Amino acid sequence: MTIHLHQNDLPDGLDLGPLVAIDTETMGLDPRRDRLCLVQLSSGDGDAHLVQIAKG
């Protein structure tokens, strides 16, 4: 398994294929108050792409 860490967005040209699993992490449980901080994506090939979302 390879973990690819990206900041704020996925790189141009990244092709994960037709099916992608997505998981998100927030700073808490209240979507009105707690911001999105991480998005995890995988096409099922064992690689994971993590996108850290900057504060602000």
PDBQT receptor file of N, H, CA, C and O in Angstrom, charges set to zero:
ATOM      1  N   MET A   1       0.847  -1.182   0.000  1.00  0.00    +0.000 N 
ATOM      2  CA  MET A   1       0.000   0.000   0.000  1.00  0.00    +0.000 C 
ATOM      3  C   MET A   1       0.887   1.239   0.000  1.00  0.00    +0.000 C 
ATOM      4  O   MET A   1       1.839   1.342   0.774  1.00  0.00    +0.000 OA
ATOM      5  N   THR A   2       0.559   2.162  -0.873  1.00  0.00    +0.000 N 
ATOM      6  H   THR A   2      -0.214   2.077  -1.502  1.00  0.00    +0.000 HD
ATOM      7  CA  THR A   2       1.257   3.438  -0.935  1.00  0.00    +0.000 C 
ATOM      8  C   THR A   2       0.290   4.539  -0.530  1.00  0.00    +0.000 C 
ATOM      9  O   THR A   2      -0.853   4.569  -0.986  1.00  0.00    +0.000 OA
ATOM     10  N   ILE A   3       0.745   5.435   0.318  1.00  0.00    +0.000 N 
ATOM     11  H   ILE A   3       1.674   5.411   0.688  1.00  0.00    +0.000 HD
ATOM     12  CA  ILE A   3      -0.068   6.575   0.733  1.00  0.00    +0.000 C 
ATOM     13  C   ILE A   3       0.515   7.825   0.100  1.00  0.00    +0.000 C 
ATOM     14  O   ILE A   3       1.692   8.139   0.281  1.00  0.00    +0.000 OA
ATOM     15  N   HIS A   4      -0.324   8.534  -0.647  1.00  0.00    +0.000 N 
ATOM     16  H   HIS A   4      -1.280   8.279  -0.795  1.00  0.00    +0.000 HD
ATOM     17  CA  HIS A   4       0.077   9.776  -1.307  1.00  0.00    +0.000 C 
ATOM     18  C   HIS A   4      -0.585  10.929  -0.557  1.00  0.00    +0.000 C 
ATOM     19  O   HIS A   4      -1.810  10.976  -0.446  1.00  0.00    +0.000 OA
ATOM     20  N   LEU A   5       0.210  11.849  -0.046  1.00  0.00    +0.000 N 
ATOM     21  H   LEU A   5       1.206  11.811  -0.136  1.00  0.00    +0.000 HD
ATOM     22  CA  LEU A   5      -0.312  12.985   0.708  1.00  0.00    +0.000 C 
ATOM     23  C   LEU A   5      -0.286  14.233  -0.163  1.00  0.00    +0.000 C 
ATOM     24  O   LEU A   5       0.753  14.595  -0.716  1.00  0.00    +0.000 OA
ATOM     25  N   HIS A   6      -1.441  14.889  -0.280  1.00  0.00    +0.000 N 
ATOM     26  H   HIS A   6      -2.285  14.595   0.169  1.00  0.00    +0.000 HD
ATOM     27  CA  HIS A   6      -1.586  16.102  -1.087  1.00  0.00    +0.000 C 
ATOM     28  C   HIS A   6      -2.086  17.231  -0.184  1.00  0.00    +0.000 C 
ATOM     29  O   HIS A   6      -2.738  16.979   0.830  1.00  0.00    +0.000 OA
ATOM     30  N   GLN A   7      -1.780  18.458  -0.552  1.00  0.00    +0.000 N 
ATOM     31  H   GLN A   7      -1.249  18.662  -1.375  1.00  0.00    +0.000 HD
ATOM     32  CA  GLN A   7      -2.221  19.627   0.203  1.00  0.00    +0.000 C 
ATOM     33  C   GLN A   7      -3.314  20.364  -0.569  1.00  0.00    +0.000 C 
ATOM     34  O   GLN A   7      -3.072  20.841  -1.677  1.00  0.00    +0.000 OA
ATOM     35  N   ASN A   8      -4.507  20.460   0.004  1.00  0.00    +0.000 N 
ATOM     36  H   ASN A   8      -4.704  20.073   0.905  1.00  0.00    +0.000 HD
ATOM     37  CA  ASN A   8      -5.641  21.268  -0.468  1.00  0.00    +0.000 C 
ATOM     38  C   ASN A   8      -6.354  20.770  -1.716  1.00  0.00    +0.000 C 
ATOM     39  O   ASN A   8      -7.534  21.078  -1.883  1.00  0.00    +0.000 OA
ATOM     40  N   ASP A   9      -5.709  20.022  -2.600  1.00  0.00    +0.000 N 
ATOM     41  H   ASP A   9      -4.750  19.772  -2.465  1.00  0.00    +0.000 HD
ATOM     42  CA  ASP A   9      -6.360  19.563  -3.828  1.00  0.00    +0.000 C 
ATOM     43  C   ASP A   9      -5.582  18.382  -4.392  1.00  0.00    +0.000 C 
ATOM     44  O   ASP A   9      -4.422  18.163  -4.043  1.00  0.00    +0.000 OA
ATOM     45  N   LEU A  10      -6.229  17.636  -5.258  1.00  0.00    +0.000 N 
ATOM     46  H   LEU A  10      -7.171  17.815  -5.541  1.00  0.00    +0.000 HD
ATOM     47  CA  LEU A  10      -5.536  16.561  -5.960  1.00  0.00    +0.000 C 
ATOM     48  C   LEU A  10      -4.698  17.143  -7.088  1.00  0.00    +0.000 C 
ATOM     49  O   LEU A  10      -5.040  18.199  -7.620  1.00  0.00    +0.000 OA
ATOM     50  N   PRO A  11      -3.614  16.485  -7.463  1.00  0.00    +0.000 N 
ATOM     51  CA  PRO A  11      -2.793  17.002  -8.558  1.00  0.00    +0.000 C 
ATOM     52  C   PRO A  11      -3.504  16.872  -9.903  1.00  0.00    +0.000 C 
ATOM     53  O   PRO A  11      -4.298  15.955 -10.109  1.00  0.00    +0.000 OA
ATOM     54  N   ASP A  12      -3.214  17.788 -10.803  1.00  0.00    +0.000 N 
ATOM     55  H   ASP A  12      -2.568  18.534 -10.635  1.00  0.00    +0.000 HD
ATOM     56  CA  ASP A  12      -3.756  17.720 -12.159  1.00  0.00    +0.000 C 
ATOM     57  C   ASP A  12      -3.321  16.410 -12.806  1.00  0.00    +0.000 C 
ATOM     58  O   ASP A  12      -2.191  15.958 -12.621  1.00  0.00    +0.000 OA
ATOM     59  N   GLY A  13      -4.220  15.813 -13.557  1.00  0.00    +0.000 N 
ATOM     60  H   GLY A  13      -5.138  16.180 -13.707  1.00  0.00    +0.000 HD
ATOM     61  CA  GLY A  13      -3.891  14.605 -14.298  1.00  0.00    +0.000 C 
ATOM     62  C   GLY A  13      -4.044  13.305 -13.527  1.00  0.00    +0.000 C 
ATOM     63  O   GLY A  13      -3.857  12.231 -14.100  1.00  0.00    +0.000 OA
ATOM     64  N   LEU A  14      -4.376  13.371 -12.247  1.00  0.00    +0.000 N 
ATOM     65  H   LEU A  14      -4.527  14.243 -11.782  1.00  0.00    +0.000 HD
ATOM     66  CA  LEU A  14      -4.557  12.142 -11.472  1.00  0.00    +0.000 C 
ATOM     67  C   LEU A  14      -5.835  11.450 -11.932  1.00  0.00    +0.000 C 
ATOM     68  O   LEU A  14      -6.905  12.059 -11.932  1.00  0.00    +0.000 OA
ATOM     69  N   ASP A  15      -5.729  10.187 -12.323  1.00  0.00    +0.000 N 
ATOM     70  H   ASP A  15      -4.860   9.692 -12.323  1.00  0.00    +0.000 HD
ATOM     71  CA  ASP A  15      -6.882   9.409 -12.776  1.00  0.00    +0.000 C 
ATOM     72  C   ASP A  15      -7.052   8.221 -11.839  1.00  0.00    +0.000 C 
ATOM     73  O   ASP A  15      -6.241   7.295 -11.848  1.00  0.00    +0.000 OA
ATOM     74  N   LEU A  16      -8.101   8.250 -11.038  1.00  0.00    +0.000 N 
ATOM     75  H   LEU A  16      -8.760   9.002 -11.031  1.00  0.00    +0.000 HD
ATOM     76  CA  LEU A  16      -8.363   7.164 -10.099  1.00  0.00    +0.000 C 
ATOM     77  C   LEU A  16      -9.268   6.094 -10.690  1.00  0.00    +0.000 C 
ATOM     78  O   LEU A  16      -9.556   5.096 -10.029  1.00  0.00    +0.000 OA
ATOM     79  N   GLY A  17      -9.719   6.287 -11.924  1.00  0.00    +0.000 N 
ATOM     80  H   GLY A  17      -9.485   7.097 -12.461  1.00  0.00    +0.000 HD
ATOM     81  CA  GLY A  17     -10.578   5.305 -12.560  1.00  0.00    +0.000 C 
ATOM     82  C   GLY A  17     -12.051   5.609 -12.357  1.00  0.00    +0.000 C 
ATOM     83  O   GLY A  17     -12.405   6.655 -11.811  1.00  0.00    +0.000 OA
ATOM     84  N   PRO A  18     -12.919   4.688 -12.800  1.00  0.00    +0.000 N 
ATOM     85  CA  PRO A  18     -14.363   4.956 -12.777  1.00  0.00    +0.000 C 
ATOM     86  C   PRO A  18     -15.021   4.812 -11.407  1.00  0.00    +0.000 C 
ATOM     87  O   PRO A  18     -16.090   5.378 -11.181  1.00  0.00    +0.000 OA
ATOM     88  N   LEU A  19     -14.406   4.070 -10.491  1.00  0.00    +0.000 N 
ATOM     89  H   LEU A  19     -13.537   3.610 -10.674  1.00  0.00    +0.000 HD
ATOM     90  CA  LEU A  19     -14.980   3.877  -9.157  1.00  0.00    +0.000 C 
ATOM     91  C   LEU A  19     -13.982   4.320  -8.100  1.00  0.00    +0.000 C 
ATOM     92  O   LEU A  19     -12.823   3.904  -8.109  1.00  0.00    +0.000 OA
ATOM     93  N   VAL A  20     -14.445   5.168  -7.188  1.00  0.00    +0.000 N 
ATOM     94  H   VAL A  20     -15.386   5.506  -7.180  1.00  0.00    +0.000 HD
ATOM     95  CA  VAL A  20     -13.564   5.705  -6.155  1.00  0.00    +0.000 C 
ATOM     96  C   VAL A  20     -14.293   5.677  -4.809  1.00  0.00    +0.000 C 
ATOM     97  O   VAL A  20     -15.431   6.133  -4.697  1.00  0.00    +0.000 OA
ATOM     98  N   ALA A  21     -13.624   5.141  -3.801  1.00  0.00    +0.000 N 
ATOM     99  H   ALA A  21     -12.700   4.770  -3.892  1.00  0.00    +0.000 HD
ATOM    100  CA  ALA A  21     -14.146   5.191  -2.435  1.00  0.00    +0.000 C 
ATOM    101  C   ALA A  21     -13.644   6.480  -1.793  1.00  0.00    +0.000 C 
ATOM    102  O   ALA A  21     -12.478   6.845  -1.939  1.00  0.00    +0.000 OA
ATOM    103  N   ILE A  22     -14.544   7.169  -1.077  1.00  0.00    +0.000 N 
ATOM    104  H   ILE A  22     -15.491   6.872  -0.959  1.00  0.00    +0.000 HD
ATOM    105  CA  ILE A  22     -14.200   8.448  -0.463  1.00  0.00    +0.000 C 
ATOM    106  C   ILE A  22     -14.567   8.413   1.015  1.00  0.00    +0.000 C 
ATOM    107  O   ILE A  22     -15.638   7.933   1.389  1.00  0.00    +0.000 OA
ATOM    108  N   ASP A  23     -13.672   8.923   1.846  1.00  0.00    +0.000 N 
ATOM    109  H   ASP A  23     -12.802   9.312   1.543  1.00  0.00    +0.000 HD
ATOM    110  CA  ASP A  23     -13.913   9.062   3.282  1.00  0.00    +0.000 C 
ATOM    111  C   ASP A  23     -13.475  10.466   3.674  1.00  0.00    +0.000 C 
ATOM    112  O   ASP A  23     -12.490  10.981   3.146  1.00  0.00    +0.000 OA
ATOM    113  N   THR A  24     -14.193  11.080   4.585  1.00  0.00    +0.000 N 
ATOM    114  H   THR A  24     -14.994  10.662   5.014  1.00  0.00    +0.000 HD
ATOM    115  CA  THR A  24     -13.841  12.432   5.024  1.00  0.00    +0.000 C 
ATOM    116  C   THR A  24     -13.670  12.472   6.537  1.00  0.00    +0.000 C 
ATOM    117  O   THR A  24     -14.255  11.678   7.273  1.00  0.00    +0.000 OA
ATOM    118  N   GLU A  25     -12.861  13.409   6.969  1.00  0.00    +0.000 N 
ATOM    119  H   GLU A  25     -12.385  14.054   6.371  1.00  0.00    +0.000 HD
ATOM    120  CA  GLU A  25     -12.652  13.646   8.399  1.00  0.00    +0.000 C 
ATOM    121  C   GLU A  25     -12.894  15.126   8.669  1.00  0.00    +0.000 C 
ATOM    122  O   GLU A  25     -12.450  15.991   7.914  1.00  0.00    +0.000 OA
ATOM    123  N   THR A  26     -13.600  15.398   9.751  1.00  0.00    +0.000 N 
ATOM    124  H   THR A  26     -13.961  14.695  10.364  1.00  0.00    +0.000 HD
ATOM    125  CA  THR A  26     -13.832  16.775  10.170  1.00  0.00    +0.000 C 
ATOM    126  C   THR A  26     -13.242  16.969  11.565  1.00  0.00    +0.000 C 
ATOM    127  O   THR A  26     -12.841  16.008  12.222  1.00  0.00    +0.000 OA
ATOM    128  N   MET A  27     -13.197  18.210  12.000  1.00  0.00    +0.000 N 
ATOM    129  H   MET A  27     -13.523  18.990  11.466  1.00  0.00    +0.000 HD
ATOM    130  CA  MET A  27     -12.645  18.526  13.317  1.00  0.00    +0.000 C 
ATOM    131  C   MET A  27     -13.628  18.208  14.444  1.00  0.00    +0.000 C 
ATOM    132  O   MET A  27     -13.274  18.309  15.618  1.00  0.00    +0.000 OA
ATOM    133  N   GLY A  28     -14.852  17.827  14.099  1.00  0.00    +0.000 N 
ATOM    134  H   GLY A  28     -15.140  17.745  13.145  1.00  0.00    +0.000 HD
ATOM    135  CA  GLY A  28     -15.873  17.501  15.091  1.00  0.00    +0.000 C 
ATOM    136  C   GLY A  28     -17.105  16.956  14.394  1.00  0.00    +0.000 C 
ATOM    137  O   GLY A  28     -17.039  16.548  13.235  1.00  0.00    +0.000 OA
ATOM    138  N   LEU A  29     -18.230  16.948  15.098  1.00  0.00    +0.000 N 
ATOM    139  H   LEU A  29     -18.284  17.280  16.040  1.00  0.00    +0.000 HD
ATOM    140  CA  LEU A  29     -19.450  16.354  14.560  1.00  0.00    +0.000 C 
ATOM    141  C   LEU A  29     -20.503  17.358  14.108  1.00  0.00    +0.000 C 
ATOM    142  O   LEU A  29     -21.535  16.954  13.572  1.00  0.00    +0.000 OA
ATOM    143  N   ASP A  30     -20.277  18.634  14.303  1.00  0.00    +0.000 N 
ATOM    144  H   ASP A  30     -19.439  18.962  14.739  1.00  0.00    +0.000 HD
ATOM    145  CA  ASP A  30     -21.248  19.659  13.916  1.00  0.00    +0.000 C 
ATOM    146  C   ASP A  30     -20.802  20.305  12.604  1.00  0.00    +0.000 C 
ATOM    147  O   ASP A  30     -19.857  21.094  12.607  1.00  0.00    +0.000 OA
ATOM    148  N   PRO A  31     -21.458  19.989  11.481  1.00  0.00    +0.000 N 
ATOM    149  CA  PRO A  31     -21.013  20.517  10.181  1.00  0.00    +0.000 C 
ATOM    150  C   PRO A  31     -21.131  22.036  10.059  1.00  0.00    +0.000 C 
ATOM    151  O   PRO A  31     -20.483  22.633   9.201  1.00  0.00    +0.000 OA
ATOM    152  N   ARG A  32     -21.943  22.665  10.897  1.00  0.00    +0.000 N 
ATOM    153  H   ARG A  32     -22.470  22.179  11.595  1.00  0.00    +0.000 HD
ATOM    154  CA  ARG A  32     -22.048  24.132  10.860  1.00  0.00    +0.000 C 
ATOM    155  C   ARG A  32     -20.865  24.793  11.549  1.00  0.00    +0.000 C 
ATOM    156  O   ARG A  32     -20.555  25.955  11.283  1.00  0.00    +0.000 OA
ATOM    157  N   ARG A  33     -20.210  24.061  12.426  1.00  0.00    +0.000 N 
ATOM    158  H   ARG A  33     -20.462  23.118  12.641  1.00  0.00    +0.000 HD
ATOM    159  CA  ARG A  33     -19.120  24.621  13.210  1.00  0.00    +0.000 C 
ATOM    160  C   ARG A  33     -17.762  24.009  12.868  1.00  0.00    +0.000 C 
ATOM    161  O   ARG A  33     -16.749  24.709  12.874  1.00  0.00    +0.000 OA
ATOM    162  N   ASP A  34     -17.734  22.723  12.574  1.00  0.00    +0.000 N 
ATOM    163  H   ASP A  34     -18.556  22.154  12.569  1.00  0.00    +0.000 HD
ATOM    164  CA  ASP A  34     -16.478  21.982  12.450  1.00  0.00    +0.000 C 
ATOM    165  C   ASP A  34     -16.097  21.789  10.988  1.00  0.00    +0.000 C 
ATOM    166  O   ASP A  34     -16.881  21.272  10.192  1.00  0.00    +0.000 OA
ATOM    167  N   ARG A  35     -14.899  22.207  10.651  1.00  0.00    +0.000 N 
ATOM    168  H   ARG A  35     -14.263  22.627  11.298  1.00  0.00    +0.000 HD
ATOM    169  CA  ARG A  35     -14.468  22.219   9.259  1.00  0.00    +0.000 C 
ATOM    170  C   ARG A  35     -13.978  20.849   8.780  1.00  0.00    +0.000 C 
ATOM    171  O   ARG A  35     -13.576  19.995   9.570  1.00  0.00    +0.000 OA
ATOM    172  N   LEU A  36     -14.027  20.678   7.479  1.00  0.00    +0.000 N 
ATOM    173  H   LEU A  36     -14.353  21.372   6.838  1.00  0.00    +0.000 HD
ATOM    174  CA  LEU A  36     -13.443  19.523   6.816  1.00  0.00    +0.000 C 
ATOM    175  C   LEU A  36     -11.926  19.647   6.885  1.00  0.00    +0.000 C 
ATOM    176  O   LEU A  36     -11.383  20.706   6.571  1.00  0.00    +0.000 OA
ATOM    177  N   CYS A  37     -11.238  18.594   7.285  1.00  0.00    +0.000 N 
ATOM    178  H   CYS A  37     -11.679  17.734   7.540  1.00  0.00    +0.000 HD
ATOM    179  CA  CYS A  37      -9.774  18.693   7.393  1.00  0.00    +0.000 C 
ATOM    180  C   CYS A  37      -9.032  17.656   6.556  1.00  0.00    +0.000 C 
ATOM    181  O   CYS A  37      -7.852  17.846   6.260  1.00  0.00    +0.000 OA
ATOM    182  N   LEU A  38      -9.693  16.560   6.163  1.00  0.00    +0.000 N 
ATOM    183  H   LEU A  38     -10.652  16.405   6.403  1.00  0.00    +0.000 HD
ATOM    184  CA  LEU A  38      -9.012  15.526   5.390  1.00  0.00    +0.000 C 
ATOM    185  C   LEU A  38     -10.009  14.784   4.513  1.00  0.00    +0.000 C 
ATOM    186  O   LEU A  38     -11.120  14.477   4.943  1.00  0.00    +0.000 OA
ATOM    187  N   VAL A  39      -9.600  14.498   3.274  1.00  0.00    +0.000 N 
ATOM    188  H   VAL A  39      -8.697  14.748   2.925  1.00  0.00    +0.000 HD
ATOM    189  CA  VAL A  39     -10.380  13.663   2.363  1.00  0.00    +0.000 C 
ATOM    190  C   VAL A  39      -9.476  12.513   1.939  1.00  0.00    +0.000 C 
ATOM    191  O   VAL A  39      -8.337  12.728   1.526  1.00  0.00    +0.000 OA
ATOM    192  N   GLN A  40      -9.990  11.292   2.045  1.00  0.00    +0.000 N 
ATOM    193  H   GLN A  40     -10.916  11.117   2.381  1.00  0.00    +0.000 HD
ATOM    194  CA  GLN A  40      -9.234  10.104   1.652  1.00  0.00    +0.000 C 
ATOM    195  C   GLN A  40      -9.922   9.469   0.451  1.00  0.00    +0.000 C 
ATOM    196  O   GLN A  40     -11.139   9.285   0.452  1.00  0.00    +0.000 OA
ATOM    197  N   LEU A  41      -9.143   9.136  -0.571  1.00  0.00    +0.000 N 
ATOM    198  H   LEU A  41      -8.154   9.285  -0.572  1.00  0.00    +0.000 HD
ATOM    199  CA  LEU A  41      -9.690   8.531  -1.777  1.00  0.00    +0.000 C 
ATOM    200  C   LEU A  41      -8.896   7.285  -2.141  1.00  0.00    +0.000 C 
ATOM    201  O   LEU A  41      -7.676   7.247  -1.978  1.00  0.00    +0.000 OA
ATOM    202  N   SER A  42      -9.597   6.262  -2.635  1.00  0.00    +0.000 N 
ATOM    203  H   SER A  42     -10.587   6.293  -2.767  1.00  0.00    +0.000 HD
ATOM    204  CA  SER A  42      -8.932   5.052  -3.106  1.00  0.00    +0.000 C 
ATOM    205  C   SER A  42      -9.752   4.436  -4.224  1.00  0.00    +0.000 C 
ATOM    206  O   SER A  42     -10.983   4.434  -4.187  1.00  0.00    +0.000 OA
ATOM    207  N   SER A  43      -9.047   3.912  -5.223  1.00  0.00    +0.000 N 
ATOM    208  H   SER A  43      -8.047   3.913  -5.253  1.00  0.00    +0.000 HD
ATOM    209  CA  SER A  43      -9.722   3.233  -6.329  1.00  0.00    +0.000 C 
ATOM    210  C   SER A  43      -9.758   1.726  -6.109  1.00  0.00    +0.000 C 
ATOM    211  O   SER A  43     -10.205   0.986  -6.986  1.00  0.00    +0.000 OA
ATOM    212  N   GLY A  44      -9.296   1.263  -4.956  1.00  0.00    +0.000 N 
ATOM    213  H   GLY A  44      -8.934   1.864  -4.244  1.00  0.00    +0.000 HD
ATOM    214  CA  GLY A  44      -9.324  -0.152  -4.635  1.00  0.00    +0.000 C 
ATOM    215  C   GLY A  44      -8.068  -0.899  -5.033  1.00  0.00    +0.000 C 
ATOM    216  O   GLY A  44      -8.017  -2.124  -4.916  1.00  0.00    +0.000 OA
ATOM    217  N   ASP A  45      -7.052  -0.189  -5.500  1.00  0.00    +0.000 N 
ATOM    218  H   ASP A  45      -7.093   0.806  -5.595  1.00  0.00    +0.000 HD
ATOM    219  CA  ASP A  45      -5.805  -0.832  -5.927  1.00  0.00    +0.000 C 
ATOM    220  C   ASP A  45      -4.778  -0.935  -4.801  1.00  0.00    +0.000 C 
ATOM    221  O   ASP A  45      -3.648  -1.365  -5.028  1.00  0.00    +0.000 OA
ATOM    222  N   GLY A  46      -5.168  -0.542  -3.588  1.00  0.00    +0.000 N 
ATOM    223  H   GLY A  46      -6.086  -0.192  -3.404  1.00  0.00    +0.000 HD
ATOM    224  CA  GLY A  46      -4.253  -0.587  -2.462  1.00  0.00    +0.000 C 
ATOM    225  C   GLY A  46      -3.589   0.742  -2.161  1.00  0.00    +0.000 C 
ATOM    226  O   GLY A  46      -3.017   0.913  -1.084  1.00  0.00    +0.000 OA
ATOM    227  N   ASP A  47      -3.651   1.689  -3.092  1.00  0.00    +0.000 N 
ATOM    228  H   ASP A  47      -4.115   1.550  -3.967  1.00  0.00    +0.000 HD
ATOM    229  CA  ASP A  47      -3.092   3.022  -2.870  1.00  0.00    +0.000 C 
ATOM    230  C   ASP A  47      -4.156   3.936  -2.279  1.00  0.00    +0.000 C 
ATOM    231  O   ASP A  47      -5.343   3.802  -2.579  1.00  0.00    +0.000 OA
ATOM    232  N   ALA A  48      -3.722   4.855  -1.444  1.00  0.00    +0.000 N 
ATOM    233  H   ALA A  48      -2.758   4.963  -1.200  1.00  0.00    +0.000 HD
ATOM    234  CA  ALA A  48      -4.631   5.836  -0.853  1.00  0.00    +0.000 C 
ATOM    235  C   ALA A  48      -4.099   7.233  -1.142  1.00  0.00    +0.000 C 
ATOM    236  O   ALA A  48      -2.902   7.494  -1.024  1.00  0.00    +0.000 OA
ATOM    237  N   HIS A  49      -5.002   8.120  -1.520  1.00  0.00    +0.000 N 
ATOM    238  H   HIS A  49      -5.975   7.908  -1.616  1.00  0.00    +0.000 HD
ATOM    239  CA  HIS A  49      -4.662   9.526  -1.740  1.00  0.00    +0.000 C 
ATOM    240  C   HIS A  49      -5.344  10.321  -0.640  1.00  0.00    +0.000 C 
ATOM    241  O   HIS A  49      -6.570  10.327  -0.537  1.00  0.00    +0.000 OA
ATOM    242  N   LEU A  50      -4.544  10.992   0.183  1.00  0.00    +0.000 N 
ATOM    243  H   LEU A  50      -3.547  10.987   0.100  1.00  0.00    +0.000 HD
ATOM    244  CA  LEU A  50      -5.051  11.814   1.273  1.00  0.00    +0.000 C 
ATOM    245  C   LEU A  50      -4.859  13.274   0.914  1.00  0.00    +0.000 C 
ATOM    246  O   LEU A  50      -3.771  13.693   0.521  1.00  0.00    +0.000 OA
ATOM    247  N   VAL A  51      -5.925  14.042   1.053  1.00  0.00    +0.000 N 
ATOM    248  H   VAL A  51      -6.809  13.702   1.372  1.00  0.00    +0.000 HD
ATOM    249  CA  VAL A  51      -5.867  15.476   0.771  1.00  0.00    +0.000 C 
ATOM    250  C   VAL A  51      -6.100  16.212   2.080  1.00  0.00    +0.000 C 
ATOM    251  O   VAL A  51      -7.200  16.175   2.633  1.00  0.00    +0.000 OA
ATOM    252  N   GLN A  52      -5.065  16.882   2.575  1.00  0.00    +0.000 N 
ATOM    253  H   GLN A  52      -4.172  16.912   2.126  1.00  0.00    +0.000 HD
ATOM    254  CA  GLN A  52      -5.197  17.710   3.771  1.00  0.00    +0.000 C 
ATOM    255  C   GLN A  52      -5.745  19.066   3.351  1.00  0.00    +0.000 C 
ATOM    256  O   GLN A  52      -5.208  19.712   2.451  1.00  0.00    +0.000 OA
ATOM    257  N   ILE A  53      -6.820  19.492   4.011  1.00  0.00    +0.000 N 
ATOM    258  H   ILE A  53      -7.256  18.967   4.742  1.00  0.00    +0.000 HD
ATOM    259  CA  ILE A  53      -7.452  20.771   3.717  1.00  0.00    +0.000 C 
ATOM    260  C   ILE A  53      -6.929  21.800   4.719  1.00  0.00    +0.000 C 
ATOM    261  O   ILE A  53      -7.045  21.621   5.931  1.00  0.00    +0.000 OA
ATOM    262  N   ALA A  54      -6.355  22.871   4.193  1.00  0.00    +0.000 N 
ATOM    263  H   ALA A  54      -6.260  23.016   3.209  1.00  0.00    +0.000 HD
ATOM    264  CA  ALA A  54      -5.779  23.909   5.056  1.00  0.00    +0.000 C 
ATOM    265  C   ALA A  54      -6.872  24.667   5.799  1.00  0.00    +0.000 C 
ATOM    266  O   ALA A  54      -7.984  24.829   5.297  1.00  0.00    +0.000 OA
ATOM    267  N   LYS A  55      -6.544  25.120   6.977  1.00  0.00    +0.000 N 
ATOM    268  H   LYS A  55      -5.641  24.988   7.384  1.00  0.00    +0.000 HD
ATOM    269  CA  LYS A  55      -7.456  25.927   7.780  1.00  0.00    +0.000 C 
ATOM    270  C   LYS A  55      -7.690  27.263   7.092  1.00  0.00    +0.000 C 
ATOM    271  O   LYS A  55      -6.762  27.879   6.568  1.00  0.00    +0.000 OA
ATOM    272  N   GLY A  56      -8.947  27.703   7.101  1.00  0.00    +0.000 N 
ATOM    273  H   GLY A  56      -9.701  27.203   7.527  1.00  0.00    +0.000 HD
ATOM    274  CA  GLY A  56      -9.257  29.007   6.539  1.00  0.00    +0.000 C 
ATOM    275  C   GLY A  56     -10.077  28.896   5.376  1.00  0.00    +0.000 C 
ATOM    276  O   GLY A  56     -10.434  29.909   4.774  1.00  0.00    +0.000 OA
TER     277      GLY A  56
